[in-house]
């Protein structure tokens, strides 16, 4: 067998062809069929084969040796292609070149930075702004489906922006009424206060013996009934003011009272039917009363804004509230609790002061304790009901699209 890394012996020109040159030539191996044999064995890269001449073979190369890197870090027998960069550490990239890849190395670059709100998109992408209602006085108000916080925030914005008009509308009716009602109770318990009773305990008998006369009692009942009749009218007037402010207009107190006066009978009828439904719910349980309150929360806005009658306005409120009954119920309960809390904060100190000094002169404090909640807390409920009405129309009737289209039409008309 031929040794690996050696060359075959030289031949004379007169010798015949080598046996290995012709597979069918003479020799004992020529008569034996079978696959050719590889007598050369395994040859390492760069080792001379048996067909190489003696001059091409390197007698100093052993049969096998590991490839040692030569000068410049190149292995023997390897040459760099023409025009290529010799191996070695890559030169540093120039500053500011922005080479792609992690840490400036060639390859896949880092993912693009997210756009607006963490969503993938073009750089500096901004989502389209939601449509807004209101004016410069109110600030931007949501002209899109409102969340719970949107309703409460919008109610306080509208109350603050229209506080003077709302107070004027409410004061015209409730200030005289509350003053008369408080004056009629000035002789209750003999007009004595708690401070006088503490100084003279014998006044306790006079307090229990003293009471209201028939005229005073009748006047008190009459003022209470009159208050029940005035409340829906004032609520309708406040709804007019708030609806105009929400749509970007401004309505004065006189115009609101005049416009609401045309719907006074419808407002009274709707208030009576709604209170009857709530009374039936109270007799059954507290929960049915809350259900009735939630379903008919949009009755007053439907009467004033759409000009419907009592029964039709109640049906209209039912249809608007039914798809979102539970959220509306939560808004109604929370707004009622907030109104009660405001009434307690504004009215309780004056009521306690009237009881301490006595109603003979403390009836003025008692009237103030009733007027202040009527001026601020009660309108808050009407504002919330108006926003719930607009929210229901936006969700189910596309009221926001109607307002946007109307604004575009008005802008085109004014431009032309």
WOVEN-V275907 format. One record per backbone hydrogen bond with DSSP energy under -1.0 kcal/mol. NH is the residue of the N-H (numbers start at 0). CO is the residue of the C=O. If there is no record, write none. Layout:
nh->[NH NH]
co->[CO CO]
//
This chain:
nh->[5 20 24 38 46 51 56 60 69 72 77 83 96 103 104 114 117 118 124 132 133 138 140 142 150 151 152 153 154 155 156 157 158 159 160 161 165 166 167 168 169 170 171 173 174 176 177 178 179 180 181 182 183 185 187 189 190 191 193 194 196 197 198 199 202 203 206 207 208 209 216 217 218 219 220 221 222 223 224 225 226 227 228 229 230 233 234 235 236 237 238 239 240 241 242 243 244 245 246 247 248 255 256 257 258 259 260 262 263 266 267 268 269 270 271 272 273 274 275 276 277 278 279 280 281 282 283 284 289 290 291 292 293 294 295 296 298 301 302 303 304 307 312 313 314 315 316 317 318 319 320 321 323 324 327 328 329 330 331 332 333 334 335 336 337 338 339 340 341 342 343 344 345 346 347 350 351 352 353 354 355 356 357 359 361 365 366 367 368 370 371 373 374 375 377 381 382 383 384 385 386 387 388 389 390 391 392 393 394 395 396 398 401 402 403 404 405 406 407 408 409 410 411 412 413 414 415]
co->[2 17 21 36 43 48 52 57 73 69 74 80 93 100 101 118 114 115 121 140 245 134 132 130 146 147 148 149 150 151 152 153 154 155 156 157 161 162 163 164 165 166 167 169 170 172 173 174 175 176 177 178 179 182 184 186 187 188 354 355 192 193 194 195 199 200 202 203 204 205 212 213 214 215 216 217 218 219 220 221 222 223 224 225 226 229 230 231 232 233 234 235 236 237 238 239 240 241 242 244 243 251 252 253 254 255 256 259 260 262 263 264 265 266 267 268 269 270 271 272 273 274 275 276 277 278 279 280 285 286 287 288 289 290 291 293 295 297 298 299 300 301 308 309 310 311 312 313 314 315 316 317 320 321 323 324 325 326 327 328 329 330 331 332 333 334 335 336 337 338 339 340 341 342 343 346 347 348 349 350 351 352 353 190 357 361 362 363 364 366 367 369 370 371 372 377 378 379 380 381 382 383 384 385 386 387 388 389 390 391 392 392 397 398 399 400 401 402 403 404 405 406 407 408 409 410 411]
//
